[in-house]
Amino acid sequence: MTEVLDLDCVVVGGGVVGLAVARELAMSGREVVLLEAEPMTGSITSARNSEVIHAGLYYATGSLKAELCVAGKHKLYEYCRERSVPHKACGKLVVASSEEELGYLEKLSRQAEANGVEDCYLIDAAELTRRQPRIRGFAALVSPSTGIIDSHSLMQAYITDIEANGGAIVCNSPVIEGELAADKIRLSVGGRDPVKIEAGLVVNAAGLNAWALSEKLLGLDVSTIPPRHYAKGCYFALTGRAPATQLIYPVPEPGGLGVHLTLDLAGQARFGPDVEWVETIDYDVDPRRADKFYSAIRRYWPDLENGALQPAYSGIRPKIAGPVSGGGGDFVLQGPEKTGHPAYIALYGIESPGLTASLAIGQSVARLAGKAFAGNPH
């Protein structure tokens, strides 16, 4: 008969958000085990993004994305300073390529202020040229608190905190199936050392696989599971010197923020992501997509030379809203009241700005867990 491990808290998913959640739970005194299906943490969505610290401009006022991004940004900068995580508050310019787009920048400025981002301001074409001589535009919105970060160093710092507070991280441990019991959750975990678990709390932070995990839980009300959509985004690297010292964003497109210029901490430039709605997970980058990149980038950097872009990588954003509804959608953080079970917390649609918001998401989940344990001592 297979031994059943009786555990306090299990977090499923070892991306940046799952690690932040496990960190917060461990630091609050819970006994935490994090299960990651892959051979290493942070190797899926968390390894395939822009590594941008977002300011919180775009998200609907009152949404979880707006609230947790703005709160998370402040926490993240402070954490990076305390833990010497490589980062840089390089700032961002949202560029209007025509007079028609100026109205959008004004609207975005008001949106940012309503979200609690109070450092944004507009500059005209002359000032844009003075700041970034190779970038062209009718005007730009300046976001000084946007930055870049070494996401792998951040995740390693989270891991250090988890382990320092008694938590454990177990890779190569996919959840095969599960069942809701009266006040616990039973999980069957595969991998090299299969095991059965009974947990007083399970947090589903499985990212792209969050929906699949919930579907495996026998007894869960499937009506609690929101719609699932995948938005693939490709990135292309620039050969040669970056055309700007700040991040350059165009006016957004449905489902994403447009093909923008991002920088890594070494100053190398890459462009992306674009938006392609897909049904399956596939990370191939079609070189032919570069054609649309050239035209999009030349709206704000007209001197981009042919052949200067090389396929880099792609990522897939888990969304609760698809192309028909404009591709927006909020984060979904379901506590026990929403999942319908005292031991289950589920996170869906944690796409951008999930990295920026990770510490704030961790705190929100810990609060939900505190309420769960108040009524379900384990």
Secondary structure, DSSP 8 states (H G I E B T S, - for coil): ---EEEEEEEEE--SHHHHHHHHHHHHTT--EEEE-SSSSTT-SGGGSS--EE--S-SS-TTSHHHHHHHHHHHHHHHHHHHHT--EE---EEEEESSGGGHHHHHHHHHHHHHTT----EEEEHHHHHHH-TT---SEEEEETT-EEE-HHHHHHHHHHHHHHTT-EEE-S--EEEEEE-SSSEEEEE-SSS-EEEEEEEEEE--GGGHHHHHHHEET--GGGS---EEEEEEEEEESS--S-SSEEE-S-BTTBS-SEEEE-TT--EEEE---EEESS------GGGHHHHHHHHTTT-TT--TT-EEEEEEEEEEESS-GGGTS----EEE-HHHHTSTTEEEEE---TTHHHHHHHHHHHHHHHHHHHHHHS--
